[in-house]
């Protein structure tokens, strides 16, 4: 597959991959035991990890994803300048 057919450069794809890993980490931080009628009330559903940390980690991942998509590619700019000349 040639570089012309890919919308994002290698740098963009690396940033987006890191963002996906961070988002998955945030969702994993949200996991834990649930409250059911049989087992009684579970206090862990209100832990700081699940309510504060995990959403912040996910938000950082989503912001990084947008940054990775919008990050300007220097390699493509150099190629475009060479083609115009």
PDB file of N, CA, C and O in Angstrom:
ATOM      1  N   UNK A   1       0.861  -1.169   0.000  1.00  0.00           N
ATOM      2  CA  UNK A   1       0.000   0.000   0.000  1.00  0.00           C
ATOM      3  C   UNK A   1       0.909   1.235   0.000  1.00  0.00           C
ATOM      4  O   UNK A   1       1.817   1.338   0.824  1.00  0.00           O
ATOM      5  N   UNK A   2       0.670   2.140  -0.896  1.00  0.00           N
ATOM      6  CA  UNK A   2       1.523   3.322  -0.976  1.00  0.00           C
ATOM      7  C   UNK A   2       1.050   4.400  -0.009  1.00  0.00           C
ATOM      8  O   UNK A   2      -0.092   4.394   0.450  1.00  0.00           O
ATOM      9  N   UNK A   3       1.954   5.320   0.285  1.00  0.00           N
ATOM     10  CA  UNK A   3       1.666   6.393   1.237  1.00  0.00           C
ATOM     11  C   UNK A   3       0.602   7.347   0.675  1.00  0.00           C
ATOM     12  O   UNK A   3      -0.068   8.024   1.454  1.00  0.00           O
ATOM     13  N   UNK A   4       0.431   7.420  -0.614  1.00  0.00           N
ATOM     14  CA  UNK A   4      -0.556   8.327  -1.208  1.00  0.00           C
ATOM     15  C   UNK A   4      -1.989   7.941  -0.857  1.00  0.00           C
ATOM     16  O   UNK A   4      -2.862   8.807  -0.789  1.00  0.00           O
ATOM     17  N   UNK A   5      -2.239   6.663  -0.634  1.00  0.00           N
ATOM     18  CA  UNK A   5      -3.591   6.192  -0.367  1.00  0.00           C
ATOM     19  C   UNK A   5      -4.018   6.344   1.090  1.00  0.00           C
ATOM     20  O   UNK A   5      -5.199   6.190   1.402  1.00  0.00           O
ATOM     21  N   UNK A   6      -3.081   6.643   1.983  1.00  0.00           N
ATOM     22  CA  UNK A   6      -3.401   6.753   3.403  1.00  0.00           C
ATOM     23  C   UNK A   6      -3.645   8.218   3.743  1.00  0.00           C
ATOM     24  O   UNK A   6      -2.842   9.084   3.397  1.00  0.00           O
ATOM     25  N   UNK A   7      -4.751   8.489   4.420  1.00  0.00           N
ATOM     26  CA  UNK A   7      -5.108   9.868   4.748  1.00  0.00           C
ATOM     27  C   UNK A   7      -4.219  10.445   5.840  1.00  0.00           C
ATOM     28  O   UNK A   7      -3.961  11.649   5.857  1.00  0.00           O
ATOM     29  N   UNK A   8      -3.749   9.602   6.749  1.00  0.00           N
ATOM     30  CA  UNK A   8      -2.927  10.074   7.859  1.00  0.00           C
ATOM     31  C   UNK A   8      -1.499   9.571   7.710  1.00  0.00           C
ATOM     32  O   UNK A   8      -1.262   8.505   7.142  1.00  0.00           O
ATOM     33  N   UNK A   9      -0.551  10.348   8.224  1.00  0.00           N
ATOM     34  CA  UNK A   9       0.850   9.940   8.143  1.00  0.00           C
ATOM     35  C   UNK A   9       1.172   8.955   9.269  1.00  0.00           C
ATOM     36  O   UNK A   9       0.325   8.636  10.104  1.00  0.00           O
ATOM     37  N   UNK A  10       2.410   8.488   9.265  1.00  0.00           N
ATOM     38  CA  UNK A  10       2.843   7.527  10.274  1.00  0.00           C
ATOM     39  C   UNK A  10       2.775   8.148  11.672  1.00  0.00           C
ATOM     40  O   UNK A  10       2.377   7.478  12.625  1.00  0.00           O
ATOM     41  N   UNK A  11       3.156   9.410  11.802  1.00  0.00           N
ATOM     42  CA  UNK A  11       3.100  10.107  13.087  1.00  0.00           C
ATOM     43  C   UNK A  11       1.664  10.190  13.591  1.00  0.00           C
ATOM     44  O   UNK A  11       1.403   9.950  14.770  1.00  0.00           O
ATOM     45  N   UNK A  12       0.739  10.525  12.709  1.00  0.00           N
ATOM     46  CA  UNK A  12      -0.672  10.599  13.090  1.00  0.00           C
ATOM     47  C   UNK A  12      -1.181   9.253  13.576  1.00  0.00           C
ATOM     48  O   UNK A  12      -1.905   9.185  14.569  1.00  0.00           O
ATOM     49  N   UNK A  13      -0.813   8.189  12.891  1.00  0.00           N
ATOM     50  CA  UNK A  13      -1.268   6.857  13.273  1.00  0.00           C
ATOM     51  C   UNK A  13      -0.683   6.420  14.616  1.00  0.00           C
ATOM     52  O   UNK A  13      -1.356   5.741  15.392  1.00  0.00           O
ATOM     53  N   UNK A  14       0.558   6.804  14.895  1.00  0.00           N
ATOM     54  CA  UNK A  14       1.170   6.475  16.183  1.00  0.00           C
ATOM     55  C   UNK A  14       0.449   7.215  17.305  1.00  0.00           C
ATOM     56  O   UNK A  14       0.159   6.627  18.346  1.00  0.00           O
ATOM     57  N   UNK A  15       0.158   8.502  17.104  1.00  0.00           N
ATOM     58  CA  UNK A  15      -0.556   9.283  18.114  1.00  0.00           C
ATOM     59  C   UNK A  15      -1.949   8.699  18.341  1.00  0.00           C
ATOM     60  O   UNK A  15      -2.390   8.584  19.484  1.00  0.00           O
ATOM     61  N   UNK A  16      -2.636   8.333  17.278  1.00  0.00           N
ATOM     62  CA  UNK A  16      -3.977   7.754  17.408  1.00  0.00           C
ATOM     63  C   UNK A  16      -3.928   6.397  18.102  1.00  0.00           C
ATOM     64  O   UNK A  16      -4.836   6.069  18.866  1.00  0.00           O
ATOM     65  N   UNK A  17      -2.897   5.607  17.855  1.00  0.00           N
ATOM     66  CA  UNK A  17      -2.758   4.311  18.521  1.00  0.00           C
ATOM     67  C   UNK A  17      -2.556   4.487  20.021  1.00  0.00           C
ATOM     68  O   UNK A  17      -3.147   3.761  20.819  1.00  0.00           O
ATOM     69  N   UNK A  18      -1.728   5.443  20.400  1.00  0.00           N
ATOM     70  CA  UNK A  18      -1.513   5.736  21.819  1.00  0.00           C
ATOM     71  C   UNK A  18      -2.824   6.199  22.454  1.00  0.00           C
ATOM     72  O   UNK A  18      -3.139   5.823  23.583  1.00  0.00           O
ATOM     73  N   UNK A  19      -3.587   7.018  21.722  1.00  0.00           N
ATOM     74  CA  UNK A  19      -4.870   7.507  22.238  1.00  0.00           C
ATOM     75  C   UNK A  19      -5.839   6.351  22.464  1.00  0.00           C
ATOM     76  O   UNK A  19      -6.551   6.338  23.469  1.00  0.00           O
ATOM     77  N   UNK A  20      -5.881   5.393  21.561  1.00  0.00           N
ATOM     78  CA  UNK A  20      -6.769   4.233  21.720  1.00  0.00           C
ATOM     79  C   UNK A  20      -6.377   3.432  22.961  1.00  0.00           C
ATOM     80  O   UNK A  20      -7.245   2.976  23.704  1.00  0.00           O
ATOM     81  N   UNK A  21      -5.078   3.261  23.186  1.00  0.00           N
ATOM     82  CA  UNK A  21      -4.607   2.529  24.367  1.00  0.00           C
ATOM     83  C   UNK A  21      -5.013   3.263  25.644  1.00  0.00           C
ATOM     84  O   UNK A  21      -5.422   2.630  26.617  1.00  0.00           O
ATOM     85  N   UNK A  22      -4.903   4.591  25.648  1.00  0.00           N
ATOM     86  CA  UNK A  22      -5.285   5.386  26.822  1.00  0.00           C
ATOM     87  C   UNK A  22      -6.793   5.292  27.062  1.00  0.00           C
ATOM     88  O   UNK A  22      -7.227   5.192  28.209  1.00  0.00           O
ATOM     89  N   UNK A  23      -7.590   5.321  26.002  1.00  0.00           N
ATOM     90  CA  UNK A  23      -9.046   5.204  26.141  1.00  0.00           C
ATOM     91  C   UNK A  23      -9.416   3.832  26.705  1.00  0.00           C
ATOM     92  O   UNK A  23     -10.267   3.737  27.590  1.00  0.00           O
ATOM     93  N   UNK A  24      -8.792   2.784  26.208  1.00  0.00           N
ATOM     94  CA  UNK A  24      -9.050   1.437  26.725  1.00  0.00           C
ATOM     95  C   UNK A  24      -8.655   1.354  28.199  1.00  0.00           C
ATOM     96  O   UNK A  24      -9.368   0.747  28.997  1.00  0.00           O
ATOM     97  N   UNK A  25      -7.529   1.957  28.562  1.00  0.00           N
ATOM     98  CA  UNK A  25      -7.106   1.981  29.964  1.00  0.00           C
ATOM     99  C   UNK A  25      -8.146   2.684  30.835  1.00  0.00           C
ATOM    100  O   UNK A  25      -8.437   2.233  31.943  1.00  0.00           O
ATOM    101  N   UNK A  26      -8.707   3.791  30.336  1.00  0.00           N
ATOM    102  CA  UNK A  26      -9.737   4.503  31.080  1.00  0.00           C
ATOM    103  C   UNK A  26     -10.977   3.650  31.305  1.00  0.00           C
ATOM    104  O   UNK A  26     -11.555   3.656  32.392  1.00  0.00           O
ATOM    105  N   UNK A  27     -11.383   2.919  30.277  1.00  0.00           N
ATOM    106  CA  UNK A  27     -12.546   2.044  30.433  1.00  0.00           C
ATOM    107  C   UNK A  27     -12.251   0.878  31.369  1.00  0.00           C
ATOM    108  O   UNK A  27     -13.133   0.433  32.103  1.00  0.00           O
ATOM    109  N   UNK A  28     -11.021   0.384  31.349  1.00  0.00           N
ATOM    110  CA  UNK A  28     -10.659  -0.688  32.280  1.00  0.00           C
ATOM    111  C   UNK A  28     -10.661  -0.186  33.725  1.00  0.00           C
ATOM    112  O   UNK A  28     -10.991  -0.930  34.649  1.00  0.00           O
ATOM    113  N   UNK A  29     -10.287   1.087  33.912  1.00  0.00           N
ATOM    114  CA  UNK A  29     -10.325   1.662  35.256  1.00  0.00           C
ATOM    115  C   UNK A  29     -11.758   1.785  35.780  1.00  0.00           C
ATOM    116  O   UNK A  29     -11.967   1.819  36.993  1.00  0.00           O
ATOM    117  N   UNK A  30     -12.737   1.850  34.892  1.00  0.00           N
ATOM    118  CA  UNK A  30     -14.134   1.948  35.307  1.00  0.00           C
ATOM    119  C   UNK A  30     -14.726   0.613  35.741  1.00  0.00           C
ATOM    120  O   UNK A  30     -15.777   0.580  36.381  1.00  0.00           O
ATOM    121  N   UNK A  31     -14.068  -0.475  35.404  1.00  0.00           N
ATOM    122  CA  UNK A  31     -14.630  -1.783  35.721  1.00  0.00           C
ATOM    123  C   UNK A  31     -14.509  -2.099  37.204  1.00  0.00           C
ATOM    124  O   UNK A  31     -13.684  -1.522  37.913  1.00  0.00           O
ATOM    125  N   UNK A  32     -15.326  -3.004  37.650  1.00  0.00           N
ATOM    126  CA  UNK A  32     -15.311  -3.430  39.039  1.00  0.00           C
ATOM    127  C   UNK A  32     -16.596  -4.145  39.369  1.00  0.00           C
ATOM    128  O   UNK A  32     -17.441  -4.360  38.501  1.00  0.00           O
ATOM    129  N   UNK A  33     -16.741  -4.510  40.619  1.00  0.00           N
ATOM    130  CA  UNK A  33     -17.962  -5.233  41.005  1.00  0.00           C
ATOM    131  C   UNK A  33     -19.189  -4.332  40.922  1.00  0.00           C
ATOM    132  O   UNK A  33     -19.111  -3.128  41.167  1.00  0.00           O
ATOM    133  N   UNK A  34     -20.299  -4.925  40.580  1.00  0.00           N
ATOM    134  CA  UNK A  34     -21.545  -4.165  40.486  1.00  0.00           C
ATOM    135  C   UNK A  34     -22.417  -4.458  41.699  1.00  0.00           C
ATOM    136  O   UNK A  34     -22.180  -5.413  42.439  1.00  0.00           O
ATOM    137  N   UNK A  35     -23.409  -3.637  41.884  1.00  0.00           N
ATOM    138  CA  UNK A  35     -24.348  -3.831  42.980  1.00  0.00           C
ATOM    139  C   UNK A  35     -25.526  -4.653  42.484  1.00  0.00           C
ATOM    140  O   UNK A  35     -26.132  -4.328  41.463  1.00  0.00           O
ATOM    141  N   UNK A  36     -25.846  -5.706  43.198  1.00  0.00           N
ATOM    142  CA  UNK A  36     -27.008  -6.529  42.868  1.00  0.00           C
ATOM    143  C   UNK A  36     -27.856  -6.675  44.121  1.00  0.00           C
ATOM    144  O   UNK A  36     -27.388  -6.432  45.233  1.00  0.00           O
ATOM    145  N   UNK A  37     -29.096  -7.071  43.931  1.00  0.00           N
ATOM    146  CA  UNK A  37     -29.990  -7.255  45.070  1.00  0.00           C
ATOM    147  C   UNK A  37     -29.546  -8.419  45.947  1.00  0.00           C
ATOM    148  O   UNK A  37     -29.729  -8.386  47.163  1.00  0.00           O
ATOM    149  N   UNK A  38     -28.960  -9.454  45.330  1.00  0.00           N
ATOM    150  CA  UNK A  38     -28.565 -10.633  46.086  1.00  0.00           C
ATOM    151  C   UNK A  38     -27.361 -10.364  46.979  1.00  0.00           C
ATOM    152  O   UNK A  38     -27.322 -10.807  48.127  1.00  0.00           O
ATOM    153  N   UNK A  39     -26.372  -9.633  46.447  1.00  0.00           N
ATOM    154  CA  UNK A  39     -25.130  -9.450  47.203  1.00  0.00           C
ATOM    155  C   UNK A  39     -25.154  -8.223  48.103  1.00  0.00           C
ATOM    156  O   UNK A  39     -24.262  -8.064  48.936  1.00  0.00           O
ATOM    157  N   UNK A  40     -26.128  -7.369  47.964  1.00  0.00           N
ATOM    158  CA  UNK A  40     -26.195  -6.170  48.790  1.00  0.00           C
ATOM    159  C   UNK A  40     -25.524  -4.988  48.112  1.00  0.00           C
ATOM    160  O   UNK A  40     -25.116  -5.065  46.953  1.00  0.00           O
ATOM    161  N   UNK A  41     -25.419  -3.913  48.843  1.00  0.00           N
ATOM    162  CA  UNK A  41     -24.870  -2.676  48.286  1.00  0.00           C
ATOM    163  C   UNK A  41     -23.347  -2.741  48.240  1.00  0.00           C
ATOM    164  O   UNK A  41     -22.704  -3.115  49.221  1.00  0.00           O
ATOM    165  N   UNK A  42     -22.788  -2.381  47.117  1.00  0.00           N
ATOM    166  CA  UNK A  42     -21.337  -2.386  46.924  1.00  0.00           C
ATOM    167  C   UNK A  42     -20.827  -0.949  46.947  1.00  0.00           C
ATOM    168  O   UNK A  42     -21.182  -0.151  46.079  1.00  0.00           O
ATOM    169  N   UNK A  43     -20.000  -0.616  47.931  1.00  0.00           N
ATOM    170  CA  UNK A  43     -19.483   0.741  48.075  1.00  0.00           C
ATOM    171  C   UNK A  43     -18.478   1.101  46.974  1.00  0.00           C
ATOM    172  O   UNK A  43     -18.260   2.283  46.707  1.00  0.00           O
ATOM    173  N   UNK A  44     -17.874   0.116  46.342  1.00  0.00           N
ATOM    174  CA  UNK A  44     -16.840   0.372  45.343  1.00  0.00           C
ATOM    175  C   UNK A  44     -17.368   1.094  44.101  1.00  0.00           C
ATOM    176  O   UNK A  44     -16.580   1.659  43.343  1.00  0.00           O
ATOM    177  N   UNK A  45     -18.678   1.087  43.880  1.00  0.00           N
ATOM    178  CA  UNK A  45     -19.198   1.774  42.696  1.00  0.00           C
ATOM    179  C   UNK A  45     -19.030   3.283  42.802  1.00  0.00           C
ATOM    180  O   UNK A  45     -19.121   3.986  41.795  1.00  0.00           O
ATOM    181  N   UNK A  46     -18.787   3.790  44.004  1.00  0.00           N
ATOM    182  CA  UNK A  46     -18.579   5.225  44.199  1.00  0.00           C
ATOM    183  C   UNK A  46     -17.127   5.561  44.507  1.00  0.00           C
ATOM    184  O   UNK A  46     -16.857   6.609  45.094  1.00  0.00           O
ATOM    185  N   UNK A  47     -16.188   4.707  44.130  1.00  0.00           N
ATOM    186  CA  UNK A  47     -14.777   4.972  44.408  1.00  0.00           C
ATOM    187  C   UNK A  47     -14.260   6.093  43.504  1.00  0.00           C
ATOM    188  O   UNK A  47     -14.782   6.324  42.414  1.00  0.00           O
ATOM    189  N   UNK A  48     -13.234   6.775  43.976  1.00  0.00           N
ATOM    190  CA  UNK A  48     -12.645   7.889  43.213  1.00  0.00           C
ATOM    191  C   UNK A  48     -12.056   7.399  41.895  1.00  0.00           C
ATOM    192  O   UNK A  48     -12.041   8.135  40.909  1.00  0.00           O
ATOM    193  N   UNK A  49     -11.571   6.163  41.875  1.00  0.00           N
ATOM    194  CA  UNK A  49     -11.012   5.606  40.647  1.00  0.00           C
ATOM    195  C   UNK A  49     -12.069   5.508  39.555  1.00  0.00           C
ATOM    196  O   UNK A  49     -11.798   5.820  38.395  1.00  0.00           O
ATOM    197  N   UNK A  50     -13.273   5.075  39.921  1.00  0.00           N
ATOM    198  CA  UNK A  50     -14.334   4.859  38.936  1.00  0.00           C
ATOM    199  C   UNK A  50     -15.077   6.130  38.573  1.00  0.00           C
ATOM    200  O   UNK A  50     -15.605   6.235  37.467  1.00  0.00           O
ATOM    201  N   UNK A  51     -15.131   7.101  39.479  1.00  0.00           N
ATOM    202  CA  UNK A  51     -15.922   8.307  39.231  1.00  0.00           C
ATOM    203  C   UNK A  51     -15.073   9.469  38.735  1.00  0.00           C
ATOM    204  O   UNK A  51     -15.545  10.276  37.933  1.00  0.00           O
ATOM    205  N   UNK A  52     -13.829   9.570  39.198  1.00  0.00           N
ATOM    206  CA  UNK A  52     -12.988  10.718  38.843  1.00  0.00           C
ATOM    207  C   UNK A  52     -11.857  10.356  37.891  1.00  0.00           C
ATOM    208  O   UNK A  52     -11.723  10.957  36.824  1.00  0.00           O
ATOM    209  N   UNK A  53     -11.050   9.385  38.268  1.00  0.00           N
ATOM    210  CA  UNK A  53      -9.846   9.067  37.502  1.00  0.00           C
ATOM    211  C   UNK A  53     -10.157   8.496  36.121  1.00  0.00           C
ATOM    212  O   UNK A  53      -9.608   8.963  35.123  1.00  0.00           O
ATOM    213  N   UNK A  54     -11.018   7.507  36.055  1.00  0.00           N
ATOM    214  CA  UNK A  54     -11.312   6.840  34.784  1.00  0.00           C
ATOM    215  C   UNK A  54     -11.899   7.787  33.735  1.00  0.00           C
ATOM    216  O   UNK A  54     -11.449   7.753  32.590  1.00  0.00           O
ATOM    217  N   UNK A  55     -12.889   8.635  34.071  1.00  0.00           N
ATOM    218  CA  UNK A  55     -13.383   9.567  33.049  1.00  0.00           C
ATOM    219  C   UNK A  55     -12.335  10.587  32.594  1.00  0.00           C
ATOM    220  O   UNK A  55     -12.322  10.986  31.430  1.00  0.00           O
ATOM    221  N   UNK A  56     -11.464  11.003  33.505  1.00  0.00           N
ATOM    222  CA  UNK A  56     -10.401  11.941  33.124  1.00  0.00           C
ATOM    223  C   UNK A  56      -9.420  11.275  32.170  1.00  0.00           C
ATOM    224  O   UNK A  56      -8.982  11.887  31.196  1.00  0.00           O
ATOM    225  N   UNK A  57      -9.073  10.015  32.450  1.00  0.00           N
ATOM    226  CA  UNK A  57      -8.168   9.275  31.556  1.00  0.00           C
ATOM    227  C   UNK A  57      -8.812   9.104  30.182  1.00  0.00           C
ATOM    228  O   UNK A  57      -8.142   9.269  29.163  1.00  0.00           O
ATOM    229  N   UNK A  58     -10.098   8.775  30.143  1.00  0.00           N
ATOM    230  CA  UNK A  58     -10.805   8.639  28.857  1.00  0.00           C
ATOM    231  C   UNK A  58     -10.836   9.969  28.107  1.00  0.00           C
ATOM    232  O   UNK A  58     -10.615  10.007  26.896  1.00  0.00           O
ATOM    233  N   UNK A  59     -11.107  11.049  28.819  1.00  0.00           N
ATOM    234  CA  UNK A  59     -11.143  12.374  28.188  1.00  0.00           C
ATOM    235  C   UNK A  59      -9.789  12.727  27.594  1.00  0.00           C
ATOM    236  O   UNK A  59      -9.717  13.252  26.483  1.00  0.00           O
ATOM    237  N   UNK A  60      -8.716  12.444  28.323  1.00  0.00           N
ATOM    238  CA  UNK A  60      -7.369  12.693  27.798  1.00  0.00           C
ATOM    239  C   UNK A  60      -7.148  11.881  26.526  1.00  0.00           C
ATOM    240  O   UNK A  60      -6.567  12.383  25.564  1.00  0.00           O
ATOM    241  N   UNK A  61      -7.603  10.642  26.513  1.00  0.00           N
ATOM    242  CA  UNK A  61      -7.463   9.802  25.325  1.00  0.00           C
ATOM    243  C   UNK A  61      -8.238  10.347  24.134  1.00  0.00           C
ATOM    244  O   UNK A  61      -7.739  10.338  23.009  1.00  0.00           O
ATOM    245  N   UNK A  62      -9.457  10.820  24.376  1.00  0.00           N
ATOM    246  CA  UNK A  62     -10.257  11.379  23.279  1.00  0.00           C
ATOM    247  C   UNK A  62      -9.658  12.679  22.745  1.00  0.00           C
ATOM    248  O   UNK A  62      -9.667  12.916  21.537  1.00  0.00           O
ATOM    249  N   UNK A  63      -9.141  13.517  23.635  1.00  0.00           N
ATOM    250  CA  UNK A  63      -8.485  14.765  23.204  1.00  0.00           C
ATOM    251  C   UNK A  63      -7.229  14.434  22.403  1.00  0.00           C
ATOM    252  O   UNK A  63      -6.955  15.067  21.383  1.00  0.00           O
ATOM    253  N   UNK A  64      -6.467  13.444  22.861  1.00  0.00           N
ATOM    254  CA  UNK A  64      -5.275  13.029  22.127  1.00  0.00           C
ATOM    255  C   UNK A  64      -5.640  12.457  20.762  1.00  0.00           C
ATOM    256  O   UNK A  64      -4.893  12.634  19.800  1.00  0.00           O
ATOM    257  N   UNK A  65      -6.771  11.779  20.669  1.00  0.00           N
ATOM    258  CA  UNK A  65      -7.220  11.244  19.381  1.00  0.00           C
ATOM    259  C   UNK A  65      -7.514  12.370  18.397  1.00  0.00           C
ATOM    260  O   UNK A  65      -7.114  12.300  17.235  1.00  0.00           O
ATOM    261  N   UNK A  66      -8.207  13.403  18.854  1.00  0.00           N
ATOM    262  CA  UNK A  66      -8.494  14.560  17.993  1.00  0.00           C
ATOM    263  C   UNK A  66      -7.186  15.225  17.576  1.00  0.00           C
ATOM    264  O   UNK A  66      -7.015  15.597  16.416  1.00  0.00           O
ATOM    265  N   UNK A  67      -6.263  15.373  18.531  1.00  0.00           N
ATOM    266  CA  UNK A  67      -4.953  15.957  18.210  1.00  0.00           C
ATOM    267  C   UNK A  67      -4.219  15.105  17.180  1.00  0.00           C
ATOM    268  O   UNK A  67      -3.608  15.639  16.254  1.00  0.00           O
ATOM    269  N   UNK A  68      -4.277  13.780  17.337  1.00  0.00           N
ATOM    270  CA  UNK A  68      -3.602  12.892  16.399  1.00  0.00           C
ATOM    271  C   UNK A  68      -4.174  12.972  14.997  1.00  0.00           C
ATOM    272  O   UNK A  68      -3.443  12.828  14.017  1.00  0.00           O
ATOM    273  N   UNK A  69      -5.471  13.199  14.895  1.00  0.00           N
ATOM    274  CA  UNK A  69      -6.088  13.320  13.572  1.00  0.00           C
ATOM    275  C   UNK A  69      -5.755  14.659  12.935  1.00  0.00           C
ATOM    276  O   UNK A  69      -5.517  14.731  11.729  1.00  0.00           O
ATOM    277  N   UNK A  70      -5.738  15.716  13.732  1.00  0.00           N
ATOM    278  CA  UNK A  70      -5.518  17.057  13.198  1.00  0.00           C
ATOM    279  C   UNK A  70      -4.050  17.460  13.114  1.00  0.00           C
ATOM    280  O   UNK A  70      -3.740  18.512  12.555  1.00  0.00           O
ATOM    281  N   UNK A  71      -3.138  16.652  13.654  1.00  0.00           N
ATOM    282  CA  UNK A  71      -1.715  16.991  13.663  1.00  0.00           C
ATOM    283  C   UNK A  71      -1.201  17.131  12.230  1.00  0.00           C
ATOM    284  O   UNK A  71      -1.373  16.221  11.419  1.00  0.00           O
ATOM    285  N   UNK A  72      -0.571  18.267  11.915  1.00  0.00           N
ATOM    286  CA  UNK A  72      -0.098  18.462  10.541  1.00  0.00           C
ATOM    287  C   UNK A  72       1.116  17.581  10.240  1.00  0.00           C
ATOM    288  O   UNK A  72       2.021  17.447  11.063  1.00  0.00           O
ATOM    289  N   UNK A  73       1.116  17.003   9.083  1.00  0.00           N
ATOM    290  CA  UNK A  73       2.202  16.122   8.676  1.00  0.00           C
ATOM    291  C   UNK A  73       3.277  16.931   7.961  1.00  0.00           C
ATOM    292  O   UNK A  73       3.015  17.529   6.918  1.00  0.00           O
ATOM    293  N   UNK A  74       4.478  16.952   8.514  1.00  0.00           N
ATOM    294  CA  UNK A  74       5.585  17.678   7.891  1.00  0.00           C
ATOM    295  C   UNK A  74       6.072  16.952   6.648  1.00  0.00           C
ATOM    296  O   UNK A  74       6.538  17.589   5.703  1.00  0.00           O
ATOM    297  N   UNK A  75       5.969  15.636   6.636  1.00  0.00           N
ATOM    298  CA  UNK A  75       6.417  14.853   5.491  1.00  0.00           C
ATOM    299  C   UNK A  75       5.582  15.177   4.248  1.00  0.00           C
ATOM    300  O   UNK A  75       6.127  15.325   3.154  1.00  0.00           O
ATOM    301  N   UNK A  76       4.268  15.287   4.414  1.00  0.00           N
ATOM    302  CA  UNK A  76       3.406  15.592   3.275  1.00  0.00           C
ATOM    303  C   UNK A  76       3.612  17.018   2.797  1.00  0.00           C
ATOM    304  O   UNK A  76       3.541  17.287   1.598  1.00  0.00           O
ATOM    305  N   UNK A  77       3.870  17.948   3.736  1.00  0.00           N
ATOM    306  CA  UNK A  77       4.115  19.338   3.352  1.00  0.00           C
ATOM    307  C   UNK A  77       5.375  19.439   2.506  1.00  0.00           C
ATOM    308  O   UNK A  77       5.401  20.184   1.527  1.00  0.00           O
ATOM    309  N   UNK A  78       6.422  18.702   2.869  1.00  0.00           N
ATOM    310  CA  UNK A  78       7.670  18.721   2.111  1.00  0.00           C
ATOM    311  C   UNK A  78       7.445  18.143   0.721  1.00  0.00           C
ATOM    312  O   UNK A  78       7.958  18.683  -0.260  1.00  0.00           O
ATOM    313  N   UNK A  79       6.685  17.054   0.618  1.00  0.00           N
ATOM    314  CA  UNK A  79       6.400  16.446  -0.679  1.00  0.00           C
ATOM    315  C   UNK A  79       5.571  17.383  -1.551  1.00  0.00           C
ATOM    316  O   UNK A  79       5.796  17.456  -2.759  1.00  0.00           O
ATOM    317  N   UNK A  80       4.611  18.106  -0.955  1.00  0.00           N
ATOM    318  CA  UNK A  80       3.777  19.029  -1.715  1.00  0.00           C
ATOM    319  C   UNK A  80       4.596  20.190  -2.252  1.00  0.00           C
ATOM    320  O   UNK A  80       4.358  20.652  -3.368  1.00  0.00           O
ATOM    321  N   UNK A  81       5.553  20.664  -1.473  1.00  0.00           N
ATOM    322  CA  UNK A  81       6.414  21.765  -1.925  1.00  0.00           C
ATOM    323  C   UNK A  81       7.277  21.307  -3.078  1.00  0.00           C
ATOM    324  O   UNK A  81       7.467  22.062  -4.031  1.00  0.00           O
ATOM    325  N   UNK A  82       7.804  20.103  -3.026  1.00  0.00           N
ATOM    326  CA  UNK A  82       8.635  19.573  -4.096  1.00  0.00           C
ATOM    327  C   UNK A  82       7.822  19.392  -5.369  1.00  0.00           C
ATOM    328  O   UNK A  82       8.331  19.644  -6.461  1.00  0.00           O
ATOM    329  N   UNK A  83       6.587  18.967  -5.256  1.00  0.00           N
ATOM    330  CA  UNK A  83       5.742  18.737  -6.421  1.00  0.00           C
ATOM    331  C   UNK A  83       5.395  20.069  -7.082  1.00  0.00           C
ATOM    332  O   UNK A  83       5.348  20.143  -8.310  1.00  0.00           O
ATOM    333  N   UNK A  84       5.156  21.109  -6.312  1.00  0.00           N
ATOM    334  CA  UNK A  84       4.784  22.416  -6.865  1.00  0.00           C
ATOM    335  C   UNK A  84       5.922  23.049  -7.644  1.00  0.00           C
ATOM    336  O   UNK A  84       5.682  23.811  -8.580  1.00  0.00           O
ATOM    337  N   UNK A  85       7.154  22.745  -7.273  1.00  0.00           N
ATOM    338  CA  UNK A  85       8.306  23.367  -7.952  1.00  0.00           C
ATOM    339  C   UNK A  85       8.551  22.745  -9.261  1.00  0.00           C
ATOM    340  O   UNK A  85       9.477  23.141  -9.969  1.00  0.00           O
TER     341      UNK A  85
END
